[in-house]
Amino acid sequence: MLCEECGKRPATVHISKVINGVKSERHLCHECAQAQGQLSFMVEPTVTFHNLLAGLFEPGKGLKTAQAVKAPSRCPNCGLTFADFRRLGHLGCDECYDTFHAELEHLVKRIHGSTVHTGKVPVGRRDSAVYKQRELEKMRAALQQAVAKEEYEKAAELRDAIRRLERELGV
């Protein structure tokens, strides 16, 4: 296939665009694509981890800053301040995690949506004690919600299911 622009060289750049549900395709040679600015995506990215991390600390975005959370301002082990962490994008030592716990907890919650890691159980391991324990915790939470909503029939079913699972686990 030849370039749609110059008609001389083979088309090595294939561009597909969908705008308002309408798909368009262009087949260009490297030179014509570069001349039209179609290869600009190949430049080095401007978003770095440090820039991303720094963006999470912007005031007014719901994240508590070092000043809002009254925590030690300097790590007693390495001397790093929370402002240094914000500037550098990394902590100085393992003691920093304890020193800046409150600030880091808000940051992790903002990034991941939660501060609790639940993990996953492989599909073939659904009969494992870990999986059953998690199911038990979910059922207990659902039982509390059912009682709070006064859904007593559902609560009774959950209670019975919890008892069966507790017997299986030997709890």
TIFI-670090 format. One line per 3 residues: number of its first residue (from 0); their letters; for each residue y, z, x of C-alpha. Coordinates in nm, 4 decimals, always signed. Layout:
<sites>
NUM) A) Y:Z:X; ... .
</sites>
This chain:
<sites>
0) MLC) +0.0000:+0.0000:+0.0000; +0.3420:-0.0939:+0.1355; +0.6578:+0.1121:+0.1191 .
3) EEC) +0.8400:+0.0651:-0.2132; +1.1776:+0.0834:-0.0359; +1.1512:-0.1516:+0.2614 .
6) GKR) +0.8322:-0.3390:+0.1700; +0.7443:-0.3735:+0.5406; +0.5609:-0.0617:+0.6590 .
9) PAT) +0.2607:+0.1143:+0.5040; +0.3447:+0.3931:+0.2585; +0.2467:+0.7233:+0.4165 .
12) VHI) +0.4625:+0.9558:+0.2055; +0.3675:+0.9901:-0.1607; +0.6137:+1.1800:-0.3792 .
15) SKV) +0.5319:+1.2914:-0.7331; +0.8003:+1.4499:-0.9487; +0.7822:+1.5853:-1.3022 .
18) ING) +1.1223:+1.6191:-1.4673; +1.1421:+1.7162:-1.8348; +0.7755:+1.6261:-1.8747 .
21) VKS) +0.8214:+1.2764:-1.7293; +0.6177:+1.2069:-1.4167; +0.7466:+0.9660:-1.1539 .
24) ERH) +0.5816:+0.8597:-0.8289; +0.7228:+0.6995:-0.5173; +0.5333:+0.5641:-0.2189 .
27) LCH) +0.7456:+0.5388:+0.0947; +0.6986:+0.4884:+0.4670; +0.7887:+0.7790:+0.6920 .
30) ECA) +1.1166:+0.6203:+0.8032; +1.2452:+0.5443:+0.4515; +1.1427:+0.8880:+0.3246 .
33) QAQ) +1.3281:+1.0507:+0.6132; +1.6374:+0.8345:+0.5528; +1.6414:+0.9415:+0.1854 .
36) GQL) +1.6026:+1.3073:+0.2781; +1.2593:+1.3333:+0.1177; +1.1114:+1.5085:+0.4225 .
39) SFM) +1.3534:+1.8024:+0.4209; +1.0778:+2.0362:+0.3012; +0.9149:+2.0097:+0.6429 .
42) VEP) +1.1863:+2.2140:+0.8156; +1.1233:+2.5737:+0.9182; +1.1404:+2.8081:+0.6176 .
45) TVT) +1.4530:+3.0167:+0.5780; +1.2698:+3.2949:+0.3945; +1.1176:+3.5359:+0.6421 .
48) FHN) +0.9357:+3.8616:+0.5785; +1.2356:+4.0512:+0.7091; +1.4711:+3.8662:+0.4699 .
51) LLA) +1.2333:+3.9284:+0.1814; +1.2065:+4.2978:+0.2653; +1.5829:+4.3266:+0.3054 .
54) GLF) +1.6297:+4.1635:-0.0373; +1.4232:+4.4355:-0.1978; +1.6771:+4.6953:-0.0862 .
57) EPG) +1.9803:+4.5328:-0.2494; +2.1831:+4.7943:-0.4344; +2.1731:+4.7847:-0.8115 .
60) KGL) +1.8227:+4.6400:-0.8300; +1.6570:+4.9618:-0.9434; +1.5309:+5.0651:-0.5996 .
63) KTA) +1.6415:+5.4016:-0.4695; +1.8039:+5.3776:-0.1314; +1.7850:+5.6302:+0.1488 .
66) QAV) +2.1074:+5.7890:+0.0257; +1.9842:+5.8193:-0.3354; +1.6618:+5.9939:-0.2327 .
69) KAP) +1.7369:+6.3111:-0.0396; +1.4789:+6.2761:+0.2355; +1.4881:+6.3317:+0.6086 .
72) SRC) +1.7209:+6.0755:+0.7600; +1.5331:+6.0456:+1.0893; +1.1626:+6.0464:+1.1793 .
75) PNC) +1.0942:+6.3608:+1.3859; +0.8355:+6.1775:+1.5973; +0.9964:+5.8446:+1.6941 .
78) GLT) +1.3579:+5.8943:+1.5810; +1.3638:+5.5878:+1.3530; +1.6030:+5.6110:+1.0595 .
81) FAD) +1.5387:+5.4557:+0.7208; +1.8380:+5.2302:+0.7849; +1.6605:+5.1116:+1.1029 .
84) FRR) +1.3498:+5.0345:+0.8966; +1.5589:+4.8336:+0.6520; +1.7160:+4.6416:+0.9394 .
87) LGH) +1.3994:+4.5873:+1.1476; +1.1434:+4.5473:+0.8704; +0.8830:+4.7748:+1.0315 .
90) LGC) +0.8216:+5.1437:+1.0877; +0.8183:+5.3072:+1.4293; +0.5071:+5.5275:+1.4075 .
93) DEC) +0.2524:+5.6761:+1.1703; +0.4751:+5.9800:+1.1088; +0.7356:+5.7491:+0.9499 .
96) YDT) +0.5067:+5.7077:+0.6475; +0.5310:+6.0801:+0.5749; +0.8995:+6.1054:+0.6627 .
99) FHA) +1.0085:+5.8177:+0.4379; +0.7374:+5.8653:+0.1737; +0.9727:+5.8685:-0.1271 .
102) ELE) +1.1599:+5.5543:-0.0231; +0.8405:+5.3699:+0.0670; +0.6771:+5.4677:-0.2609 .
105) HLV) +0.9616:+5.3046:-0.4556; +0.9393:+4.9963:-0.2348; +0.5621:+4.9619:-0.2794 .
108) KRI) +0.5954:+5.0093:-0.6550; +0.8594:+4.7390:-0.6681; +0.6491:+4.4947:-0.4663 .
111) HGS) +0.3078:+4.5612:-0.6207; +0.3995:+4.7053:-0.9585; +0.1998:+5.0209:-0.8889 .
114) TVH) +0.1455:+5.2784:-0.6181; -0.2215:+5.3272:-0.6986; -0.4860:+5.0959:-0.5556 .
117) TGK) -0.7676:+5.0399:-0.8010; -0.9610:+4.7698:-0.6205; -1.2332:+4.5585:-0.7761 .
120) VPV) -1.6046:+4.5962:-0.8245; -1.8108:+4.2864:-0.7383; -1.9683:+4.1192:-1.0415 .
123) GRR) -2.3226:+4.1918:-0.9234; -2.2444:+4.5643:-0.8901; -2.1496:+4.6416:-1.2513 .
126) DSA) -2.4295:+4.8967:-1.2666; -2.2937:+5.0947:-0.9713; -2.1758:+5.4542:-1.0072 .
129) VYK) -1.8241:+5.3575:-0.8939; -1.7948:+5.0998:-1.1725; -1.9291:+5.3431:-1.4321 .
132) QRE) -1.6892:+5.6146:-1.3122; -1.3945:+5.3773:-1.3576; -1.5194:+5.2849:-1.7031 .
135) LEK) -1.5426:+5.6547:-1.7852; -1.1798:+5.7078:-1.6773; -1.0665:+5.4118:-1.8900 .
138) MRA) -1.2560:+5.5420:-2.1922; -1.1061:+5.8900:-2.1538; -0.7560:+5.7398:-2.1446 .
141) ALQ) -0.8364:+5.5267:-2.4507; -0.9686:+5.8390:-2.6271; -0.6408:+6.0215:-2.5650 .
144) QAV) -0.4456:+5.7252:-2.7014; -0.6674:+5.7005:-3.0093; -0.6209:+6.0712:-3.0846 .
147) AKE) -0.2441:+6.0404:-3.0319; -0.2353:+5.7491:-3.2799; -0.4582:+5.9435:-3.5178 .
150) EYE) -0.7295:+5.6751:-3.5053; -1.0090:+5.9262:-3.5496; -1.2951:+5.6804:-3.6148 .
153) KAA) -1.2184:+5.4965:-3.2942; -1.1817:+5.8308:-3.1148; -1.5248:+5.9407:-3.2372 .
156) ELR) -1.6832:+5.6159:-3.1101; -1.5147:+5.6602:-2.7734; -1.6239:+6.0259:-2.7576 .
159) DAI) -1.9865:+5.9248:-2.8153; -1.9668:+5.6457:-2.5579; -1.8135:+5.8870:-2.3064 .
162) RRL) -2.0946:+6.1349:-2.3624; -2.3595:+5.8640:-2.3114; -2.1937:+5.7486:-1.9885 .
165) ERE) -2.1547:+6.1063:-1.8655; -2.5281:+6.1614:-1.9188; -2.6022:+5.8448:-1.7170 .
168) LGV) -2.3797:+5.9663:-1.4354; -2.5063:+6.3240:-1.4537; -2.1573:+6.4637:-1.5088 .
</sites>
